[in-house]
Amino acid sequence: MAKKPASMKTKRLVTDIVVHAFLVIVAVVWLIPFVWLVAHSFRGESTALFTKTFLPTQYTLSNYIKLFTEVDSMNFPRMFMNTFVIAIFSCLISSFFVLGVSYCTSRVKWKMRKTYMNMAMVINLFPGFMSMVAMYFLLKAMGLTEGSNIPIALVICYSAGAGTGFYVMKGYMDTIPKALDEAAMIDGCTRWQVFTKITLPMCKPMIVYQVITAFMGPWMDFVLAKIIVRAEAEYYTVSIGLWKMLEMEFVNNWFTRFCAGAVCVAIPISILFMITQKFYQEAMGGAVKG
C-alpha cells in the first residue's frame, strides 16, 4: 500500500513534465514569428526582402525614423491617425449601443423582447462579410464613400450593428440582482439613473471587455476598410497601408519599414491589454457565470 502513493506521485510528476514541455514548445513556436518581425524591424542591412540569416547582423532605428518621416508614397502617420480616430469613435458608439440594448433586454420587460433576441441570435449566425457589398452600395447611395465622408462610413459600418452583439453583456447583467433596481426606483430613481448609477458601475469589468473588443475590430480590420476606402490614399487605415507596403513595387524598399509598422500597430493594443488585464479576466469570469 505504501508504494501506491509514490507511484501516483511519479506518474503525476511525469505528466507535469510532459505537459509543461509541450507548453514551452508551443510558446516558442508562437514567439518565433514575433521575434523575427521585431528583429527585422531594426534590421540595418539591405532593405531587400530575402536574407540569408534568420536574424539580422546589423541593427538600426532608421526603419522607424523613415516610417514616420519619409511620407511621400506611404504616409504612415496619417494612416495611423485615421485608424486611431475611427477606432475610438467606433468603440464609443459600439459600447453605448451594446450597453443600452443589453440593459433593455436584461432589466426591462417589453413586447417583442424575445422575438428581438431570437432575431439577433439568427443574424449573428451569419458572418459579417456577407453584407459588405450591400453596405457599400447603401453607403454609396448616401454619398458616404467619397472624400472626407469615408471615415464616417467606416464608423457607421463598425458600430451600427453592434447592438445585436449584446448576449455576453446581457449574461453579465443577468447576474446583478434585480432587487437593487427595484429598491432604487422605490427611492425615486428614474430608469436612466438606475442604468447609469447602479448597473454600469457594477458592470465595470464587462465594460472593459466590451471596450477592448470594440476597439480591436476597427483597428485590425482590412477587408471592410479596403472595400470602403478603395484607392483613396488619404484615408488609408494602417491595415491597408501595411498591405500596400508588400506590393511588388514597394516591397524591396519598404519591407523593413513594414516590419516596423507592424510593431507600431501592435503597441496600442498591447498597452490596452496590459492596463485592463485585471478587469478583462474578471469580465471573462463573469461572462461564463452569466
SULRAUR-V878294 format. One record per backbone hydrogen bond with DSSP energy under -1.0 kcal/mol. NH is the residue of the N-H (numbers start at 1). CO is the residue of the C=O. E is the energy in kcal/mol with one decimal. If there is no record, write none. Layout:
((NH CO E) (NH CO E))
//
This chain:
((7 3 -2.5) (8 4 -2.4) (9 5 -2.4) (10 6 -2.4) (11 7 -2.4) (12 8 -2.5) (13 9 -2.5) (14 10 -2.5) (15 11 -2.4) (16 12 -2.6) (17 13 -2.3) (18 14 -2.5) (19 15 -2.7) (20 16 -2.7) (21 17 -2.4) (22 18 -2.4) (23 19 -2.3) (24 20 -2.3) (25 21 -2.2) (26 22 -2.4) (27 23 -2.5) (28 24 -2.4) (29 25 -2.4) (30 26 -2.3) (31 27 -1.9) (32 28 -1.8) (35 31 -3.0) (36 32 -2.5) (37 33 -2.4) (38 34 -2.6) (39 35 -2.6) (40 36 -2.3) (41 37 -1.3) (42 39 -1.0) (44 58 -2.7) (60 42 -2.8) (65 61 -2.0) (66 62 -3.2) (67 63 -1.6) (68 64 -1.3) (69 65 -1.0) (70 66 -2.2) (71 69 -1.2) (76 74 -1.6) (79 75 -2.2) (80 76 -3.0) (81 77 -2.3) (82 78 -2.8) (83 79 -2.4) (84 80 -2.4) (85 81 -2.7) (86 82 -2.2) (87 83 -2.7) (88 84 -2.4) (89 85 -2.4) (90 86 -2.4) (91 87 -2.3) (92 88 -2.4) (93 89 -2.5) (94 90 -2.7) (95 91 -2.4) (96 92 -2.0) (97 93 -2.5) (98 94 -2.7) (99 95 -2.6) (100 96 -2.6) (101 97 -2.8) (102 98 -2.5) (103 99 -2.3) (104 100 -2.2) (105 101 -2.3) (106 102 -1.8) (107 103 -3.0) (113 110 -1.4) (116 112 -2.5) (117 113 -2.2) (118 114 -2.5) (119 115 -2.5) (120 116 -2.8) (121 117 -2.0) (122 118 -2.2) (123 119 -2.4) (124 120 -2.1) (125 122 -1.0) (126 123 -1.4) (130 127 -1.5) (131 128 -1.6) (132 129 -1.0) (135 131 -2.6) (136 132 -2.4) (137 133 -2.1) (138 134 -2.1) (139 135 -2.7) (140 136 -2.5) (141 137 -2.2) (142 138 -1.2) (143 140 -1.3) (144 139 -2.8) (149 146 -1.6) (150 147 -1.8) (153 149 -2.3) (154 150 -2.3) (155 151 -2.3) (156 152 -2.3) (157 153 -2.3) (158 154 -2.3) (159 155 -1.8) (160 156 -2.7) (162 159 -1.5) (164 161 -1.4) (165 162 -1.9) (170 166 -2.9) (171 167 -2.3) (172 168 -1.5) (173 169 -2.4) (174 170 -2.3) (175 172 -1.2) (176 173 -1.6) (180 177 -1.1) (182 178 -2.1) (183 179 -2.5) (184 180 -2.1) (185 181 -2.3) (186 182 -2.0) (187 183 -1.5) (189 184 -2.4) (194 190 -2.2) (195 191 -2.1) (196 192 -2.6) (197 193 -2.7) (198 194 -1.5) (199 194 -2.5) (200 195 -2.2) (202 198 -1.3) (203 199 -1.1) (207 203 -2.5) (208 204 -1.9) (209 205 -1.6) (210 206 -2.3) (211 207 -2.6) (212 208 -2.3) (213 209 -2.2) (214 210 -2.6) (215 211 -1.9) (216 212 -2.2) (217 213 -1.5) (219 215 -1.6) (220 216 -2.1) (221 217 -1.3) (226 222 -2.6) (227 223 -1.9) (228 224 -2.1) (229 225 -2.9) (230 226 -1.8) (232 229 -1.9) (233 231 -1.7) (235 232 -1.9) (236 233 -1.3) (241 237 -2.5) (242 238 -2.8) (243 239 -1.8) (244 240 -2.4) (245 241 -1.7) (247 244 -1.7) (250 247 -1.7) (251 247 -2.6) (254 250 -2.5) (255 251 -1.5) (258 254 -2.4) (259 255 -2.1) (260 256 -1.9) (261 257 -2.7) (262 258 -2.5) (263 259 -1.9) (264 260 -2.1) (265 261 -2.3) (266 262 -1.4) (270 266 -2.2) (271 267 -2.7) (272 268 -2.4) (273 269 -2.4) (274 270 -2.4) (275 271 -2.4) (276 272 -1.9) (280 276 -2.8) (281 277 -2.3) (282 278 -1.8) (283 279 -2.4) (284 280 -2.1) (285 281 -2.0) (286 282 -2.3) (287 283 -2.5) (288 284 -1.9) (289 285 -2.0) (290 286 -2.3))
//
